[in-house]
C-alpha cells in the first residue's frame, strides 16, 4: 500500500518544474533541504532556483521580482508558497 501511495503522490505535480523566488534566504546554499522544495519533489515536481524555458510555475513570497515578472510575461503560473 505504501508503494502505491508513493507512486500516486509522484503523479500530483509530475510535469511541473517549479522556480522559487524569495522563498529562501539570499545566499542559501542548500535550498533543496527546505521543506517546500522537498514536498514539491515528493509530489513529483522538479525544483530549481534558475529561470529556464522548462519552468512551469513560480512560487513567490512577493510580486514584482524579476522571476515573477518573467513568469507573468511568458505565461507561467505564479503562486504563493501556501499553494
C-alpha positions as CSV (number, residue, x, y, z in Angstrom):
1,X,0.0,0.0,0.0
2,X,2.8,2.4,0.8
3,X,4.4,2.0,-2.6
4,X,1.1,2.6,-4.3
5,X,0.5,5.8,-2.3
6,X,4.1,7.0,-3.1
7,X,3.6,6.4,-6.8
8,X,0.3,8.3,-6.7
9,X,1.9,11.2,-4.9
10,X,4.6,11.4,-7.6
11,X,1.9,12.0,-10.2
12,X,0.3,15.0,-8.5
13,X,3.0,17.5,-9.6
14,X,4.5,15.4,-12.4
15,X,5.5,17.6,-15.3
16,X,5.8,20.7,-13.1
17,X,9.1,22.5,-13.0
18,X,9.0,24.9,-10.0
19,X,11.1,28.0,-9.7
20,X,11.3,29.7,-6.3
21,X,11.5,33.4,-5.7
22,X,12.1,35.0,-2.3
23,X,11.2,31.8,-0.6
24,X,14.7,31.0,0.7
25,X,17.1,33.5,2.3
26,X,19.5,35.1,-0.2
27,X,22.7,33.2,-0.3
28,X,21.1,29.9,0.9
29,X,23.5,27.2,-0.4
30,X,21.1,24.4,0.4
31,X,17.6,25.3,-0.8
32,X,17.0,21.6,-1.6
33,X,16.7,20.9,2.1
34,X,13.9,23.4,2.6
35,X,10.5,21.7,3.4
36,X,8.7,23.4,0.4
37,X,11.4,22.1,-2.0
38,X,11.3,18.6,-0.6
39,X,7.5,18.5,-0.5
40,X,7.3,19.6,-4.2
41,X,9.7,16.9,-5.2
42,X,7.9,14.3,-3.1
43,X,4.8,15.1,-5.2
44,X,6.7,14.7,-8.4
45,X,7.9,18.3,-9.3
46,X,11.4,19.2,-10.4
47,X,12.6,22.3,-8.5
48,X,15.1,25.0,-9.4
49,X,16.2,28.5,-8.5
50,X,17.2,29.4,-12.1
51,X,15.0,30.7,-14.9
52,X,14.8,28.4,-17.9
53,X,12.3,27.6,-20.6
54,X,11.1,24.5,-18.9
55,X,9.8,26.3,-15.8
56,X,6.0,25.9,-15.5
57,X,5.4,27.6,-12.1
58,X,7.0,30.3,-10.0
59,X,6.5,30.1,-6.2
60,X,7.0,33.5,-4.8
61,X,6.5,35.3,-1.5
62,X,6.1,38.7,-3.2
63,X,5.2,40.1,-6.6
64,X,7.5,42.4,-8.6
65,X,10.6,40.2,-8.5
66,X,12.5,39.5,-11.7
67,X,11.4,35.9,-11.6
68,X,7.7,36.8,-11.1
69,X,7.8,39.4,-13.9
70,X,9.5,36.9,-16.2
71,X,6.8,34.3,-15.4
72,X,3.9,36.7,-16.0
73,X,5.4,37.9,-19.2
74,X,5.8,34.3,-20.5
75,X,2.5,32.9,-19.4
76,X,3.8,30.8,-16.5
77,X,1.8,30.2,-13.3
78,X,2.7,32.4,-10.3
79,X,1.6,31.1,-6.9
80,X,2.2,31.8,-3.2
81,X,4.1,29.3,-1.1
82,X,0.8,28.4,0.6
83,X,-0.4,27.0,-2.7
